[in-house]
Amino acid sequence: QDGRTMATASWLADGGGVTLWNLKTGEHRAVLGVGQAYNAVAFSPDGELLIGAGRWRDPNLDRWTYGLLIWDFPFNKTQPSSINLKDAIEDAVISPDGRVMVALYKDKGILLLIDVKNRDVVNEINIGPKLFMSYSADIATFVVVSTKTTVTIWGVSE
């Protein structure tokens, strides 16, 4: 939101959590979700949301829960909402208009299309293992580069 904050994800071996860093000074501002494991983080384009993809211990179920935690700005002063998923997320990107997040199930090659506002998975697409995924700046195209040396380009419609 302020253009001066970076977020990094860390796994449990590193203490777990999403660390917010001051880009100018290099100092950390806050750690969110301490003791939880994260593979990926993403800011919404307007900086109002921070999404962490990972896993956390659910005390009610006495097991690990995989999913996405979504913090509203200011991130260190709000409780996150969650989207529970079937497996670990390897990577996540948010569309330039902030409406859709694309997340990838680790080791399964399945893209999840998530409605950010409603916090719902709206579609799953099996693409196989991937190396890279990104939206074009005009939101018209979504590109996935797979480990099978293929590039898949989708037109994005409203």
C-alpha positions as CSV (number, residue, x, y, z in Angstrom):
1,Q,0.0,0.0,0.0
2,D,2.8,2.4,0.8
3,G,5.2,1.1,-1.8
4,R,7.9,0.7,0.8
5,T,7.0,-2.7,2.1
6,M,8.1,-6.2,0.9
7,A,6.7,-9.5,2.2
8,T,8.6,-12.8,2.4
9,A,7.4,-16.3,3.2
10,S,9.2,-18.7,5.4
11,W,8.8,-22.3,6.3
12,L,8.8,-23.7,9.8
13,A,12.5,-24.5,9.8
14,D,13.0,-20.7,9.7
15,G,10.4,-20.0,12.4
16,G,7.5,-19.8,10.0
17,G,5.5,-16.7,9.1
18,V,5.1,-13.9,6.7
19,T,7.7,-11.1,7.4
20,L,7.0,-7.5,6.3
21,W,10.2,-5.6,5.5
22,N,10.9,-1.9,5.2
23,L,12.4,-1.6,1.7
24,K,14.3,1.6,2.5
25,T,16.0,0.5,5.7
26,G,16.0,-3.3,5.3
27,E,14.5,-3.7,8.8
28,H,11.5,-6.0,9.4
29,R,8.3,-4.3,10.4
30,A,6.3,-7.3,11.6
31,V,5.9,-11.1,11.4
32,L,2.4,-12.4,10.6
33,G,1.4,-16.0,11.2
34,V,4.4,-16.9,13.4
35,G,4.8,-20.7,13.7
36,Q,2.9,-21.3,10.4
37,A,4.6,-22.5,7.2
38,Y,4.3,-20.4,4.0
39,N,5.4,-21.1,0.5
40,A,4.2,-17.9,-1.2
41,V,3.0,-14.4,-0.5
42,A,1.3,-11.9,-2.8
43,F,0.1,-8.3,-2.4
44,S,-3.0,-7.1,-4.2
45,P,-2.2,-4.4,-6.8
46,D,-3.8,-1.7,-4.6
47,G,-1.8,-2.9,-1.6
48,E,-4.9,-3.4,0.5
49,L,-4.6,-7.2,0.8
50,L,-1.7,-9.5,1.6
51,I,-2.2,-13.2,0.9
52,G,-0.1,-16.0,2.4
53,A,-0.2,-19.5,1.0
54,G,0.8,-22.2,3.4
55,R,-0.2,-24.5,6.2
56,W,-1.1,-24.1,9.9
57,R,-2.0,-26.3,12.8
58,D,-5.7,-26.4,13.4
59,P,-6.2,-26.9,17.1
60,N,-9.8,-27.9,16.7
61,L,-9.0,-30.7,14.2
62,D,-5.5,-31.6,15.6
63,R,-4.0,-31.7,12.1
64,W,-2.4,-29.4,9.6
65,T,-4.7,-27.3,7.5
66,Y,-3.6,-26.1,4.0
67,G,-4.8,-22.9,2.5
68,L,-4.6,-19.2,2.1
69,L,-4.6,-16.5,4.8
70,I,-5.7,-13.1,3.7
71,W,-4.9,-10.0,5.7
72,D,-6.5,-6.6,5.1
73,F,-4.4,-3.5,5.5
74,P,-3.0,-2.6,8.0
75,F,-1.7,-6.1,8.0
76,N,-0.3,-6.3,11.5
77,K,-3.5,-5.0,13.1
78,T,-6.1,-7.3,11.6
79,Q,-7.0,-11.0,11.9
80,P,-6.7,-12.9,8.6
81,S,-9.6,-14.6,6.9
82,S,-8.8,-18.0,5.5
83,I,-9.6,-20.2,2.5
84,N,-9.1,-23.9,3.4
85,L,-7.6,-26.0,0.5
86,K,-6.9,-29.7,-0.1
87,D,-3.1,-29.5,-0.4
88,A,-0.1,-27.1,-0.2
89,I,0.1,-24.1,-2.5
90,E,3.4,-23.7,-4.3
91,D,2.9,-20.3,-5.9
92,A,0.3,-17.6,-6.1
93,V,-0.3,-14.4,-8.2
94,I,-3.0,-11.8,-8.2
95,S,-4.5,-10.3,-11.3
96,P,-3.5,-6.7,-12.0
97,D,-7.2,-5.7,-11.3
98,G,-7.1,-7.5,-8.0
99,R,-10.2,-9.6,-8.6
100,V,-8.7,-13.0,-9.2
101,M,-5.9,-14.9,-7.6
102,V,-4.3,-17.9,-9.3
103,A,-2.7,-20.4,-7.0
104,L,-0.9,-23.7,-7.9
105,Y,-1.2,-26.9,-5.9
106,K,2.3,-28.0,-5.0
107,D,3.5,-31.1,-7.0
108,K,0.1,-31.6,-8.6
109,G,0.1,-29.0,-11.4
110,I,-3.4,-27.8,-10.7
111,L,-4.2,-24.1,-11.0
112,L,-6.9,-22.8,-8.7
113,L,-8.8,-19.7,-9.8
114,I,-9.9,-17.8,-6.7
115,D,-12.4,-14.9,-6.5
116,V,-10.5,-12.6,-4.1
117,K,-13.6,-10.5,-3.1
118,N,-15.7,-13.6,-2.2
119,R,-12.7,-15.7,-1.1
120,D,-13.9,-18.7,-3.1
121,V,-12.3,-21.2,-5.4
122,V,-14.2,-20.8,-8.7
123,N,-12.3,-23.2,-11.0
124,E,-9.5,-25.8,-11.1
125,I,-7.4,-26.4,-14.2
126,N,-4.9,-29.3,-14.5
127,I,-1.8,-27.9,-16.3
128,G,0.9,-30.3,-15.1
129,P,4.2,-29.1,-13.4
130,K,5.0,-25.5,-14.0
131,L,8.0,-23.2,-13.8
132,F,6.5,-19.8,-14.0
133,M,3.1,-18.1,-14.2
134,S,2.1,-14.4,-14.7
135,Y,-0.6,-12.1,-15.9
136,S,0.0,-9.5,-18.6
137,A,-0.2,-5.9,-17.4
138,D,-3.5,-5.4,-19.3
139,I,-5.1,-8.4,-17.7
140,A,-6.0,-9.8,-21.1
141,T,-3.6,-12.8,-21.0
142,F,-2.3,-15.3,-18.4
143,V,0.9,-17.3,-19.2
144,V,2.2,-20.5,-17.7
145,V,5.5,-22.0,-18.6
146,S,5.7,-25.7,-17.7
147,T,8.5,-28.2,-17.1
148,K,7.4,-30.0,-20.2
149,T,9.0,-27.1,-22.2
150,T,5.6,-25.8,-23.2
151,V,4.2,-22.3,-22.9
152,T,0.4,-22.0,-22.4
153,I,-1.3,-18.7,-23.0
154,W,-4.9,-18.1,-22.0
155,G,-7.1,-15.2,-22.9
156,V,-8.7,-13.8,-19.8
157,S,-12.3,-12.8,-20.1
158,E,-14.5,-10.9,-17.6
